[in-house]
Amino acid sequence: MSATPLETDWSPAATAARRDRYYAASQRRFVPFQDPIVFRKGRMQYLWDADGRRYIDLLGMNVCVSVGHAHPEVVAAAMAQARELTHCTTMFHHPTPAHLAEELAATMPRGHDWVVHFTNSGAEAIDLAMTMARTFTGNLDLLALRTAYHGPTAAAQSITGIAGWRHPGMPGNVAFVAEPNQYRGVFGAGTQPYLDEIDRTIAAATTGRVAGIFIESVQGYGGIVEMPPGYLSGAAERVRAAGGLYVADEVQSGFGRTGDHMWGFEAGGVVPDVVVMAKGIGNGFPLGAVVARREVAAPMAEKFLFHTYGANPTSCAAGRAVLRVIREDRVQDNAKRVGAALLARLKDLQGRHAAIGDVRGRGLMLAIEMVKDRATKEPDPKTTAAVFENCREQGLILSKSGPFQSVLRMVPPMCLALEDVDAVAEGLDAAFGALA
């Protein structure tokens, strides 16, 4: 058996040419920078491009890298499993996914009987949660929030509230309610008007009986929009009164990222009926999961449902290592401490750069929103794009986000250190300063 490495051309020009020639248009579209960038190596919170330049990763490869690039414990766990058995279909038993299911259930609120269904991705987990809610309740109508993002599959797109992410042919029976954005929400600041809108929407845009509501505990692609106090519990109360379930989407906000809690919904003082998770669960290894109350998941056994790579033992071994690292390395505490320090520096930048309309977030889930005028709050995607490009020159990798692409989103690996905060703040300051 040959151990010769596969030949790989690392030059950015050659890689771009191959993508342009062989990638479908849909996969070529999602490129953030004007000039392509090729990453060759990652280590904890840092990335290196093909030319050897180092960057601070404030994106976490779209929030997938939770405890650090190439984290040695996660890599070792996955490699050890892959050497023995890389894949085992769920029609056979394997202890690694079973252990991970037990360990995930242990992170959920106590006093409930939680069960786990592993999927290949967050979008598949969303699809399963939609089917689960409709099967359990017998109702079809679902509620979702405007500016929410739940995934690219047809079903997940149907509860995504951003036009640029929605394609033709999505299934129906979805009604959208206004997101409780405390900066630019349609009802302004506060909680009650947004809860009243849920009642109005159930009465006017559904049959009056719903299957559930899907809420990102902190909206990710929507621009790091936190749910205000009382919103999650109030939304759950109203939806349950109409026969539905409260489904918490923790794909981006989970695994300690918000700092105060393991799960974003815990800040709302409410227990979901279903929790959807992915991304950080595998630290880059493909894995998703739906965690639900046992009675909610039980009716799904009446029909066949299968995910080919769901419960893949290699990815699940990585997932077990992620949970151990979060616990033993106090990753959640680090997210809270470093996130607070970075947020303070971002607020300082807001005081010195007129283009910054809002700074917000918790833990290591932060955002800067750009506006043309602070009084009108008109979104400024052009300035956002310019600052984003300038950040590359400062060795910072982050993302443009929000329904208007006017938000700089920061969701770094949660090993970002206090020592990195100065470099991030100074790099952002220089990126804004270069606008002149």
N, C-alpha and C positions, 0 to 999 in steps of 0.2 A: 504493500500500500504506500503510495507516494505521499510525502509530507511537504512537498514543494508548495509554497504559497501561490495562490491564484494571482496571475499578473494583473496589476491595477495601475492605471494611469491617473496620478493624483493632480495633474495640472488643471487649474480652474477652467481654462479655455476648452480643453478636451472634454471635461465633464459636462460643461454647458452645451457643447456641440452634440454630445450623445443624448442628453436630455431633450434638446430641441428636435433631434431626429427621431427618437424612439419613445418619448413620453407622449401620452395623449394630452390634448389641449387642457383637459380638466386638471391634470396633475402638474402641468407646467405653470398654471395660473397662479398658484400659491407661492410666490417668490417675493420676499419683503424688500430686499435691497435693489437699487438700480443696477449695480454690478454684482454678479453672483459671488458668493463666498463658499468655500469648501472647508469644512472642519475635518481635521484628521485625528485629533486626540482630545479627550476630556479627562480631567482629574478633579473630583469634588466640585467646587464652584467655578472652575476655570475651564476654558476651551482654548485650543490652539488650531489655527488654520493651516492650510497646506504649505504656507510659507514660514510657519513657525511662530507667528505672532500670537501672543496671549491675549485673551479677552476675559472679562468677568461676565459670567452667564447670568443675566437677570431674567431669563425666559424659561430656564429649566427644560429646554426642548419641548415647549408647549406644556409645561407643568408636569411633564412625565418624570423628570429626574427629581426625586424628592429628597433623598439623603446624600446625593453627590454622584457625579459622573464616575463610572468605574469604581464605585465604592468597593473596597477589597472584600468585605464580608459578603456583600450581595453577589459579587462576581464569583467568589469561592463557592458559595452555596449553589448557584446555578450550574457552575462547571462540574461540581461533584455529582449533581443529579444527572446532567447531560451525559457524563461518561458512563453512567450505569444504564439509564433508559431515558432517552430524550423526550419521547412522547408516549403517552398511554391514554387511549380513548376512554371516556367516562363509562363505557359499558363494562369496563373492568375496574376492579378496585385497586387503589394505590394510596399508601398512607400519607404522602406529602400533601395533596389537596385536602384530605380529611383533617389533618392537623391545622392547615391554614384556615379552614372553615371554622374550626373550634376557636382558634385564636382571634379571628375577626369577630365572631359572635360575642366574645368576651369584651370587646371594646364598645359594644352597644349599651344603651341604658339598661340598668338592671331591673328585674321584676317582669321581664318579658321573655318569651321563648323564641329565639331568633334562629333562622335557618338561612343557608347560603346557596346560591346558584352561580357558578363561575361562567363567565363568557370570555370571548376573545378581545372585546373592546368596550369602551364606554357607550358607544352608540348602540351596540347590541344589547347592553345592559338596559339602556333606556327603552328599547323596543320590548324587551322582556317585561319590564316594569309596567309598560302600557298594557300589554296583554294580560298581565297578572291582575291589574286593577280592574280591567273590564270583565275578566273571568270571575273574580271574587264578588264584585258588586252586581253583575248582570246589567250594568249601565254602560252606555257607549261614550257619552260626552265627557271630554277632558278640558280642564282649564290649564292655561300656561300664562307666563308673564311676557309682556312686550319686552323687547331687547334681550330675551333669554336665548341662550344657545344650548342645545341638547345633543347635537350630533348630526352627521351627514347622511345617514340612511334615510329612506323615504319616510318611515314612521317618525324617526327622531326629528327630521326636518319639519314635520307637521306641527310640532310643539315648539319650534324655534321661531322667535319673533323678530328676526332681522331679515329683510327682503333679500339681501345679497347672499344669504345662505340657503335660500329656498328655491327649489327647482320644480318644474311641472310634474304633475302626477302624484302629489302627496295625498294620503288618505285624509278624510274629513273628520267631522265631529270634534273639532277643537275650537274653543273660544278663548280669546286673549283678554287679560285684564291689565290695567296700567301698572307698570313696575313702580314700586315706592321709592323712586330715586329722590333723595333728599336735596340734591343739587339742582336738577332740571326736570323733576317729575311734573306731570301735567296738573297735579293738584298741589304742587308746591311741597313744602316740608310738612311733616306730620305723618301719622299712621292711620287715623280713623277714616279719612276720605278714601284711602286705597282699600280699606276693608269694606266700606260701603259699596265700592265699585264691584267687589266680588259678588255681593248680594244682588246688585242690579244685573250683572252679567249672567248669573245663574237664572234669574227671572226672565231675562229677555233673549238670551242667546243659546240656551240649552232647553232640554225638555223639563227642567226642574229637578231632575235626578241625574247625578253625575258619577263618573267612575273615579275621579280624583283630580288633584291639582299637583303639578310638577313645579318645584321651586328650587333654583340654585340657592343654596344658603348664602353665598355671595356670588353675584353674577360675574362670570369670568370674561368671556369675549364681549359681553355687553358693556364692559368698562369698569370692572371692580365696583359694583353697586351693592352696598350692604343693605340688608333688610333692617328697617328701624325697629326699636323696641316694641314688642307686642304684635308685630305683623305676622310672624310665623304661627304663633299660637292662635291669633285671631283668624287667619286664613284656614288653618286646620279645623277650627271649630265650625266655621261656616260650611266648609266642604263636607265635613262629616255629617252635619245636619241635613245635607242634601244627598246622603247615601254614599259619599265618596271617601277616598283615601288621601292622605297627605304623603306625597312622595318627595323625599329630600334628595336632590342631585348634589352629591359630594365629590363629583369627579375632579373638580379643581380645588374646592375649599376644604377637602378632608385631609386626614392623616397629620393633624397638628399644624397645618399651614397657617391658620389664623392666630396661633399662639395661645389663646386663652383656653382652647378646648381641642380635643382630638377631632371632633366633628363640628362643622360650622353651625349645624342646627342647634347644638347645645346652648349657644348664646341666646336662643329664642325661648328657652325653657319649655320645649315641647318635644314629644316623642313621636317620630314618624311611624307610619305603617310600613313603609318600604324605604330603603336607602340604596341609592345607586352610587357605585364607586368604580374608579379605573385610574389611569394615568399614574399617579404617585404610588399606587399599590405595588407596582412591579419595578419602580425606579428605572424605567426604560424597557423592561421586558413586557411584551404584550399580554395584558391581563385585565379583566374587568369582573365585576361581581354585582349581584343583587342580593341584599340582605333584607329579609322580610320577617314579619311575625309568622309563626308556623301556620296559623289558621288562614292567613292571607295567601300563602304559597300553596296550601294543600290542594285546592281545586285544579291546579295546573297538571296534576298527575293523571287527569282523566284523558289527556291527549298527549301525543308524542311531541317532544321538543328537544332539540339536540344542537350543541355547538361543538364543531369539530375539534377545536383547540381549547375549548373551555376546560378548566381544570388541568391544563398541561402541567405535568410535574416539574419541568424545568422552570417555567414561569412561577409556579406556586412555591418552589424552593426559594426563588428570589423574593417573593412576597413574604415568606416567613422571615427571611433575613431582614427585610425592610422593617417589619414590625419590631424585631429585636433591636435593631439599631435605633429606631425612634425611642424605644423604651430605655435602653441602656446608655445611650449617648445624650439623653435629654434633649432630643432634637426640637420638641415642641417648645421647651423653655428657650432654646436658642432663637427660634423663630420669633417669639414674643420680644425678647431682649433686643435682638439686632433689628427687627422690624420697627420697634419703637424708636430706636436711634436713627434709623434711616428716614422714618416718617418725619421726625423733627427737622432733619436736614432738608427734606423736600418742602416743608412749610416755610423754611427760611428762604429757599429758592423762590417760592411763590411771592414772597415779599419784595423780591428784587427783579422779577421778570414779569412784565405786564401780560405776556401771552398766557400765563398760567391762570386759568380760571378757578380750578379746584384741585386740591390734593386730598386723597382719602385712602382708606384701607385699614386692615388689621394684620398684625403679624407680618409675614412675608408674602402678602397679597396686597400690593399697593398700586396706586395710579396717579398720574398727572393728567388733567384734562385741559386742553388748549382751547382758547376762545379768541375771537377777533375783538371782542369788547366785553369787559367784565359786567357791565350793566345789562347788556342784552343777552349775554351768554351764547352768542352765535358761535357754533362750532367752527374750528379752524383746522381742517385737515391738512391744508397746505403747510402751515407752520409745523404741525405735528410731523409730517413727512420729512421736513427739512431738519428738525431736531433729531429725529430718528436716524437719518443718514449721518449727521454730525456725531452722534453717539458712537457709531462704528469707528470713526477716526479717533475717538477717545478710548477705544478698547472696551466698549460696553455693548452687550447684546440684549435687547429687549424687544417689545412688540408694539405695533400699532393696533389699536383695538377700538371697541365701541361702535355703535350703529353708524356713526359719521366718520369713523377712522380718525377721531380727534383725541384719542386717549393713548398715552404711553403706559403700558401695563408692565408691572414688575412682579414676577413670580419665580424668584431664583431657587436653586437647590437650597434646602433649609440648613445647609452647613455654611451658608454665607456668614462671614465672621465680622465682628466689630471692626477689625483692622481693615476690612474692605469698604466700610461706610464712607470714609474720607475720599477714597478713590472714586467711588460711585458719585458722591455729591459734587466733587470737583469736576469730574468728567461731564456730568449733566450741566453744571454751571458754564463750562467751556462750550458745550454744544449749543446752549441758548445764546451765549455771548457771540458765537460765530454767525448768528443770524444777521448781525449788523454788517 
